[in-house]
Amino acid sequence: GIFTSIKEQILTLSQMPLRHSVVPDQPYAEMGVRMLLVENYIAFYVVDEAKREAHVLRILYNRREWQDLFSSRHE
């Protein structure tokens, strides 16, 4: 199912966490937030390069207005 697909894709971040693009909008780009697309979902994550870790911040359904939902946390 979709949960398994998302989990599998997130686990691949351990090998190449920087391969997905940074969110183009501010303040996300400045914070280094990246997007991983899995079917109709987006996983937002940041990379701690010193620890070689990816931290998933949120997973949202792609058809939602994610910019509004995400920005409410950082204003």
VEXDREN-2710 file (C-alpha; in Angstrom, 1 decimal):
% VEXDREN-2710
k/r/px/py/pz
1/GLY/0.0/0.0/0.0
2/ILE/0.9/3.7/0.1
3/PHE/2.3/3.5/3.6
4/THR/4.8/0.8/2.5
5/SER/5.7/2.9/-0.6
6/ILE/6.4/6.0/1.4
7/LYS/8.4/4.1/4.0
8/GLU/10.5/2.4/1.4
9/GLN/11.3/5.7/-0.3
10/ILE/12.1/7.4/3.0
11/LEU/14.5/4.6/3.8
12/THR/16.4/5.2/0.6
13/LEU/17.4/8.7/1.9
14/SER/20.0/7.0/4.0
15/GLN/22.1/6.4/0.8
16/MET/21.7/9.7/-1.0
17/PRO/19.7/12.3/1.0
18/LEU/20.7/15.3/-1.1
19/ARG/19.3/13.8/-4.4
20/HIS/15.9/15.5/-4.1
21/SER/15.4/19.1/-4.8
22/VAL/15.2/21.9/-2.2
23/VAL/11.7/23.5/-1.9
24/PRO/11.9/26.6/-4.1
25/ASP/9.9/28.9/-1.8
26/GLN/11.2/30.8/1.1
27/PRO/11.7/30.3/4.0
28/TYR/11.9/26.6/3.1
29/ALA/14.8/26.9/0.7
30/GLU/16.8/28.8/3.3
31/MET/16.1/26.1/5.9
32/GLY/17.2/23.4/3.4
33/VAL/13.9/21.7/3.3
34/ARG/13.7/19.1/0.5
35/MET/10.8/17.3/-1.1
36/LEU/10.4/13.6/-1.8
37/LEU/7.5/12.8/-4.0
38/VAL/5.8/9.4/-3.6
39/GLU/2.7/8.9/-5.7
40/ASN/0.2/11.5/-4.5
41/TYR/2.2/12.4/-1.3
42/ILE/5.1/14.7/-0.5
43/ALA/7.6/14.0/2.3
44/PHE/9.3/17.1/3.5
45/TYR/12.7/16.6/5.1
46/VAL/16.0/18.2/6.0
47/VAL/19.5/16.8/5.9
48/ASP/22.0/16.9/8.8
49/GLU/25.1/16.5/6.7
50/ALA/27.4/16.3/9.8
51/LYS/25.5/13.3/11.1
52/ARG/24.6/12.0/7.6
53/GLU/20.9/11.9/8.6
54/ALA/17.6/12.9/7.0
55/HIS/14.9/14.1/9.2
56/VAL/11.3/13.9/7.9
57/LEU/9.4/16.9/8.9
58/ARG/6.0/16.2/7.5
59/ILE/4.2/14.0/4.9
60/LEU/1.3/15.7/3.1
61/TYR/-1.2/14.7/0.4
62/ASN/0.1/16.4/-2.7
63/ARG/-3.2/18.0/-3.7
64/ARG/-3.4/20.1/-0.5
65/GLU/-2.2/23.7/-0.3
66/TRP/1.0/22.6/1.5
67/GLN/2.6/26.0/1.4
68/ASP/-0.1/27.4/3.7
69/LEU/0.0/24.5/6.1
70/PHE/3.8/24.5/6.3
71/SER/4.3/28.2/6.7
72/SER/1.9/28.5/9.7
73/ARG/4.6/26.7/11.8
74/HIS/7.4/29.2/11.0
75/GLU/5.8/32.6/11.2
END
